[in-house]
Amino acid sequence: AFDRHEMTMKCFTFDLPDGSEKTICPALGVPEEQARYALAVADASLAAAQARLDAVQAGADAEHVRAAPAPGATASLRPVEGGDTILIEVPPGRKAGVVPDLAPGQYYLSAELPGYVPLRNRKIEIPRGADHLDVPIVGKPGSLRLVPGTPHVHVRIERVHRKWWEPAYLVEDVSVGTGPRKVSGVASGELAITVTREGFRPSEGLTVLLPAGKEDHEVQLPVLEPLLGTLEVHAPPGADVTVRYEFGGTFEGRVPAGGVLTDRVRVGTHVLEIRHPEYRLYKDRVTVAEGRKTLVRNLPLKPKEGGLVVHGPPNGTLFLMDPSGRETVRMGTTDPGGTGRLSNLPPGRYLLRLKTADGRTIEKAVTVPPGRNEAVDLNR
């Protein structure tokens, strides 16, 4: 069964529990991987290491396997092809116990520990030369009830310190909106929780101890600190500026007499709204970066339409014309009381002409203001 072509003499030095060293040089013809097995059992005793080396050199089938269940766990091996169940015992103060004279083959592995998920009849293969057997069991999962401090966040849950007998780190990635969220099937133990959201500083240092099998363990997530940038808006004095943040929240300000509003707002892409009595609502998206100034200027604001309320002779015909009087822009009439209205007019200068019922013509230069009606008296 051995590779007779490997004829190099190899010696191995072992650290013994009492602090001393022992050097063993196996006989010629023993493969290195077989002889090196003694490393796994050297911490038990020099006698056990020598017995293992003798078994390898003799070509025996029996294996001395170190099994490592969790401390306090009850673990056992049962041959698949039938036979007595082998109990795995760990001496006090040790991480593993030696299962002597274990023949290679297939076994059913079982383990139990209070507060952990039982491992029942897992089929495993113990090959020739095996020296170590892990017995992986995990704590009974529980559930977390995540209560957001800041809405619409991403939460990452990681196990902090994995026990040496447990499987690899478990990770949960979930999103939490405006209300609490339950996360089921979370591995028990000490958990690290990281909360993130675009435009906010991530949380740090939040750890939670989830007892095995605990359900609805409430975790209050922290309020995240928003990242800020500078927004500078150039708009007509008196304009109201509103920045609507994604997922709620607003910034509101008013442009001062100088026509420039400068303030700190959250980082991210937001909706910008500008309102002014004389202009139509302006709406656009603006992106603010951390530590930088975002300029908003040269806005294509459109003036609001205005109107004229005309007081003159009754039952007359109104002609609103361009300032030169050559082109008619709008027509209307005065009622029996002498009042006429011209609405939805672009702001600017016009020539207003009124033809009375008796054929007279009255003209007057007028100005239509943005966003309101102007009264015009043609009776004088």
C-alpha positions as CSV (number, residue, x, y, z in Angstrom):
1,A,0.0,0.0,0.0
2,F,3.0,2.3,0.3
3,D,4.9,4.1,-2.4
4,R,8.2,2.2,-2.5
5,H,9.7,4.7,-4.8
6,E,10.0,7.3,-2.1
7,M,13.2,6.3,-0.4
8,T,14.3,9.6,1.2
9,M,15.0,9.6,4.9
10,K,12.8,12.2,6.6
11,C,12.8,13.1,10.3
12,F,10.2,15.0,12.2
13,T,10.4,17.0,15.4
14,F,7.4,17.2,17.7
15,D,6.6,19.6,20.6
16,L,5.4,17.6,23.6
17,P,3.0,18.9,26.3
18,D,5.7,19.2,28.9
19,G,7.6,21.6,26.6
20,S,10.3,19.2,25.4
21,E,10.9,18.1,21.9
22,K,11.1,14.6,20.3
23,T,12.6,13.8,16.9
24,I,11.4,10.7,15.1
25,C,12.9,9.3,11.9
26,P,10.6,6.7,10.4
27,A,11.9,3.8,8.4
28,L,12.7,4.1,4.7
29,G,9.8,3.6,2.3
30,V,7.1,5.3,4.5
31,P,5.4,8.2,2.6
32,E,5.8,11.6,4.2
33,E,2.1,12.2,4.6
34,Q,1.7,9.0,6.6
35,A,4.6,9.7,9.0
36,R,3.6,13.4,9.4
37,Y,0.3,12.2,10.9
38,A,2.1,11.9,14.2
39,L,1.9,15.8,14.4
40,A,-1.8,15.6,15.0
41,V,-1.5,13.4,18.2
42,A,1.8,14.6,19.6
43,D,0.0,16.8,22.1
44,A,-1.7,13.7,23.6
45,S,1.5,11.8,24.6
46,L,4.8,10.5,23.2
47,A,3.5,7.0,23.6
48,A,0.4,7.7,21.4
49,A,2.6,9.2,18.7
50,Q,4.9,6.3,18.7
51,A,2.0,3.8,18.5
52,R,0.6,5.7,15.5
53,L,4.0,5.6,13.8
54,D,4.3,1.9,14.4
55,A,0.8,1.3,13.0
56,V,1.7,3.2,9.8
57,Q,4.9,1.3,9.3
58,A,3.1,-2.0,9.8
59,G,0.4,-1.0,7.3
60,A,-2.5,-1.4,9.9
61,D,-6.0,-0.2,8.9
62,A,-6.9,1.2,12.3
63,E,-6.7,5.1,12.7
64,H,-6.3,7.2,15.8
65,V,-8.6,10.2,14.9
66,R,-8.8,13.4,16.9
67,A,-12.4,14.5,17.0
68,A,-13.4,18.1,18.0
69,P,-17.0,18.5,19.0
70,A,-18.1,21.6,21.0
71,P,-17.3,21.6,24.7
72,G,-20.0,19.8,26.6
73,A,-21.5,18.3,23.4
74,T,-22.4,14.6,23.2
75,A,-21.1,13.2,19.9
76,S,-21.0,9.7,18.4
77,L,-20.0,7.8,15.3
78,R,-22.0,4.8,13.9
79,P,-20.7,2.7,11.1
80,V,-22.9,2.8,8.0
81,E,-22.4,-0.9,7.4
82,G,-23.4,-1.8,10.9
83,G,-21.6,-2.1,14.2
84,D,-21.3,-0.6,17.6
85,T,-21.8,3.1,18.1
86,I,-18.5,4.9,19.1
87,L,-18.9,7.7,21.7
88,I,-16.6,10.7,21.2
89,E,-15.4,11.9,24.6
90,V,-13.5,15.1,25.2
91,P,-11.3,15.1,28.3
92,P,-11.9,18.2,30.7
93,G,-9.9,21.2,29.6
94,R,-9.2,19.8,26.1
95,K,-10.6,20.8,22.7
96,A,-10.6,17.4,21.2
97,G,-10.6,13.7,22.2
98,V,-8.8,10.8,20.5
99,V,-10.9,8.1,19.0
100,P,-8.5,5.1,19.0
101,D,-8.6,2.2,16.5
102,L,-11.1,3.8,14.1
103,A,-11.2,1.9,10.8
104,P,-11.5,3.9,7.6
105,G,-14.9,3.9,6.1
106,Q,-18.3,5.6,6.1
107,Y,-20.0,6.6,9.4
108,Y,-23.1,8.4,10.6
109,L,-22.0,11.4,12.7
110,S,-24.4,12.8,15.4
111,A,-23.9,15.5,18.1
112,E,-26.1,17.3,20.6
113,L,-25.5,20.4,22.8
114,P,-28.2,22.3,24.7
115,G,-29.1,25.5,22.8
116,Y,-27.7,24.3,19.5
117,V,-29.2,22.6,16.5
118,P,-28.7,18.8,16.9
119,L,-26.6,17.1,14.3
120,R,-28.2,13.8,13.4
121,N,-26.8,11.0,11.3
122,R,-24.7,13.0,8.9
123,K,-23.0,10.6,6.6
124,I,-19.3,11.2,6.5
125,E,-16.2,9.4,5.0
126,I,-13.1,8.8,7.1
127,P,-10.3,8.0,4.7
128,R,-7.1,6.1,5.4
129,G,-4.6,8.5,7.1
130,A,-7.3,10.8,8.5
131,D,-6.1,12.5,11.6
132,H,-8.8,15.0,12.5
133,L,-12.6,15.1,12.5
134,D,-14.6,18.3,12.9
135,V,-18.1,18.1,14.5
136,P,-19.8,21.3,13.3
137,I,-22.9,22.3,15.2
138,V,-24.6,25.7,15.2
139,G,-26.6,27.5,17.8
140,K,-30.4,27.4,17.3
141,P,-31.3,30.4,15.1
142,G,-33.5,33.1,16.4
143,S,-35.0,36.2,14.9
144,L,-34.4,40.0,15.2
145,R,-36.9,42.8,15.2
146,L,-35.1,45.7,13.6
147,V,-36.5,49.2,14.6
148,P,-35.2,51.9,12.2
149,G,-33.7,55.1,13.6
150,T,-33.4,56.5,10.1
151,P,-35.9,55.2,7.5
152,H,-35.0,53.3,4.3
153,V,-31.6,51.9,5.4
154,H,-29.6,48.8,4.4
155,V,-28.6,46.5,7.4
156,R,-25.8,44.0,7.3
157,I,-25.7,41.4,10.1
158,E,-22.5,39.4,10.7
159,R,-21.3,37.0,13.4
160,V,-18.5,38.7,15.4
161,H,-16.6,35.8,17.0
162,R,-17.1,32.3,15.5
163,K,-16.5,29.5,17.9
164,W,-13.8,27.1,16.7
165,W,-16.3,24.3,16.3
166,E,-18.9,26.3,14.4
167,P,-19.1,26.7,10.6
168,A,-18.1,29.8,8.7
169,Y,-19.4,33.3,9.4
170,L,-23.1,33.8,8.6
171,V,-24.2,37.1,7.0
172,E,-27.7,38.6,6.5
173,D,-28.3,41.6,4.2
174,V,-31.8,43.2,4.6
175,S,-33.5,46.5,3.9
176,V,-35.5,48.3,6.5
177,G,-38.1,50.9,5.5
178,T,-40.1,53.2,7.8
179,G,-41.3,50.6,10.3
180,P,-39.9,47.6,12.2
181,R,-38.7,44.5,10.2
182,K,-38.4,40.9,11.4
183,V,-35.4,38.9,10.3
184,S,-35.8,35.2,10.9
185,G,-33.3,32.4,10.9
186,V,-30.4,34.5,12.3
187,A,-27.5,32.6,13.7
188,S,-27.3,33.0,17.5
189,G,-24.3,34.5,19.3
190,E,-22.6,37.9,19.2
191,L,-23.6,39.8,16.0
192,A,-22.2,42.9,14.4
193,I,-24.7,45.2,12.8
194,T,-23.8,47.8,10.2
195,V,-26.4,50.3,9.0
196,T,-25.9,52.3,5.8
197,R,-27.8,54.6,3.5
198,E,-26.7,56.7,0.5
199,G,-26.0,60.3,1.7
200,F,-25.5,59.3,5.3
201,R,-22.5,58.3,7.4
202,P,-22.5,54.5,8.1
203,S,-23.1,53.4,11.7
204,E,-20.2,51.8,13.6
205,G,-19.7,49.6,16.6
206,L,-23.2,48.2,17.1
207,T,-23.1,44.7,18.5
208,V,-26.0,42.5,19.7
209,L,-26.0,39.2,21.6
210,L,-28.7,37.0,20.3
211,P,-29.4,34.1,22.6
212,A,-29.9,30.7,21.0
213,G,-33.5,30.3,19.9
214,K,-34.6,33.8,21.0
215,E,-37.4,35.1,18.8
216,D,-38.2,38.8,18.1
217,H,-35.1,40.1,19.8
218,E,-35.6,43.8,19.4
219,V,-32.7,45.9,18.1
220,Q,-33.0,49.7,17.9
221,L,-31.0,50.8,14.9
222,P,-29.1,54.1,15.3
223,V,-30.1,57.5,13.7
224,L,-27.6,58.0,10.9
225,E,-25.8,61.3,10.5
226,P,-26.5,62.9,7.1
227,L,-23.6,63.9,4.9
228,L,-23.8,67.6,3.9
229,G,-22.8,69.7,1.0
230,T,-23.3,73.4,0.0
231,L,-26.1,74.6,-2.3
232,E,-26.0,78.0,-3.8
233,V,-29.1,79.2,-5.7
234,H,-29.3,82.4,-7.8
235,A,-33.0,83.4,-8.2
236,P,-35.2,86.5,-8.0
237,P,-35.3,88.0,-4.5
238,G,-38.2,86.7,-2.4
239,A,-38.3,83.3,-4.2
240,D,-39.1,80.3,-2.0
241,V,-36.6,77.5,-2.5
242,T,-37.5,73.9,-1.5
243,V,-35.2,70.9,-1.7
244,R,-37.2,67.6,-1.5
245,Y,-35.0,64.7,-0.2
246,E,-35.4,61.2,-1.4
247,F,-37.5,59.1,1.0
248,G,-38.8,62.2,2.8
249,G,-37.6,65.3,4.4
250,T,-37.2,68.8,2.9
251,F,-35.0,71.9,3.1
252,E,-36.8,75.3,2.7
253,G,-35.3,78.7,2.3
254,R,-36.0,82.1,0.8
255,V,-33.8,84.0,-1.6
256,P,-32.6,87.3,0.1
257,A,-32.5,90.8,-1.4
258,G,-29.1,90.0,-3.0
259,G,-30.6,87.3,-5.2
260,V,-28.4,84.5,-3.8
261,L,-29.3,81.8,-1.3
262,T,-26.5,79.7,0.2
263,D,-27.0,76.9,2.7
264,R,-26.1,73.4,3.8
265,V,-28.2,70.5,2.5
266,R,-28.0,66.7,2.4
267,V,-25.7,64.9,0.0
268,G,-27.5,63.2,-2.9
269,T,-29.8,63.8,-5.9
270,H,-32.9,65.7,-4.9
271,V,-35.8,67.6,-6.4
272,L,-35.4,71.4,-6.4
273,E,-38.5,73.7,-6.5
274,I,-38.5,77.5,-6.8
275,R,-41.7,79.5,-6.3
276,H,-42.2,83.2,-6.9
277,P,-45.3,85.3,-7.3
278,E,-44.3,86.5,-10.7
279,Y,-43.0,83.3,-12.2
280,R,-44.2,79.8,-12.9
281,L,-43.2,77.0,-10.7
282,Y,-39.6,75.8,-11.5
283,K,-38.8,72.2,-10.8
284,D,-35.6,70.3,-11.6
285,R,-33.2,67.7,-10.1
286,V,-30.0,68.8,-8.4
287,T,-27.1,66.7,-7.1
288,V,-25.2,67.8,-4.0
289,A,-21.7,66.3,-3.2
290,E,-20.1,66.1,0.2
291,G,-17.7,69.0,0.9
292,R,-18.4,70.7,-2.4
293,K,-20.5,73.7,-3.5
294,T,-23.3,73.1,-6.0
295,L,-24.3,76.2,-8.1
296,V,-27.8,76.7,-9.4
297,R,-28.0,79.8,-11.6
298,N,-29.2,81.1,-15.0
299,L,-32.5,79.5,-14.4
300,P,-35.0,79.5,-17.3
301,L,-37.8,81.0,-15.2
302,K,-41.0,81.7,-17.1
303,P,-43.1,84.7,-16.0
304,K,-46.7,84.0,-15.0
305,E,-49.5,85.4,-17.2
306,G,-51.3,88.5,-16.1
307,G,-54.5,90.3,-17.0
308,L,-56.3,93.6,-17.5
309,V,-59.6,94.7,-15.9
310,V,-60.9,97.5,-18.1
311,H,-63.4,100.2,-16.9
312,G,-64.9,102.2,-19.8
313,P,-68.0,102.9,-21.8
314,P,-70.5,100.0,-21.8
315,N,-71.0,97.6,-24.6
316,G,-67.7,98.5,-26.3
317,T,-65.2,96.3,-28.2
318,L,-61.7,95.9,-26.7
319,F,-58.6,95.4,-28.9
320,L,-55.3,94.6,-27.1
321,M,-52.5,95.4,-29.6
322,D,-48.8,95.4,-29.8
323,P,-47.2,98.7,-28.7
324,S,-47.1,99.9,-32.4
325,G,-50.8,99.3,-32.8
326,R,-50.4,97.2,-35.9
327,E,-51.2,93.7,-34.6
328,T,-54.1,92.6,-32.5
329,V,-53.1,90.3,-29.6
330,R,-56.5,89.8,-28.0
331,M,-60.1,91.0,-28.3
332,G,-62.9,91.4,-25.7
333,T,-65.9,93.5,-24.8
334,T,-67.2,95.6,-22.0
335,D,-70.5,94.6,-20.3
336,P,-73.5,96.9,-19.8
337,G,-71.8,98.1,-16.6
338,G,-68.7,99.2,-18.6
339,T,-66.3,96.5,-17.3
340,G,-64.2,94.2,-19.5
341,R,-61.6,91.5,-18.7
342,L,-58.6,90.3,-20.7
343,S,-57.0,87.3,-19.0
344,N,-53.9,85.0,-19.5
345,L,-51.8,87.6,-21.1
346,P,-48.1,87.4,-21.5
347,P,-46.5,90.2,-19.3
348,G,-45.3,93.3,-21.2
349,R,-46.3,96.5,-22.8
350,Y,-49.4,96.8,-25.1
351,L,-51.7,99.3,-26.7
352,L,-55.3,99.0,-25.5
353,R,-58.0,100.3,-28.0
354,L,-61.7,100.6,-27.2
355,K,-64.4,101.2,-29.8
356,T,-67.6,102.5,-28.2
357,A,-71.1,101.7,-29.2
358,D,-71.5,105.2,-30.8
359,G,-68.3,104.7,-32.9
360,R,-65.7,106.6,-30.8
361,T,-62.2,105.2,-30.3
362,I,-60.3,105.4,-27.1
363,E,-56.6,104.3,-26.9
364,K,-54.2,103.9,-24.0
365,A,-50.8,102.4,-23.5
366,V,-50.8,99.7,-20.8
367,T,-48.5,97.3,-19.1
368,V,-49.6,93.7,-18.2
369,P,-47.8,92.7,-14.9
370,P,-46.7,89.0,-14.3
371,G,-49.0,87.0,-12.1
372,R,-51.7,89.5,-11.4
373,N,-54.4,91.8,-13.0
374,E,-53.9,95.5,-13.7
375,A,-56.9,97.9,-13.6
376,V,-57.2,100.3,-16.6
377,D,-59.7,103.2,-16.6
378,L,-60.7,104.4,-20.0
379,N,-63.4,106.7,-18.8
380,R,-61.0,109.6,-18.5
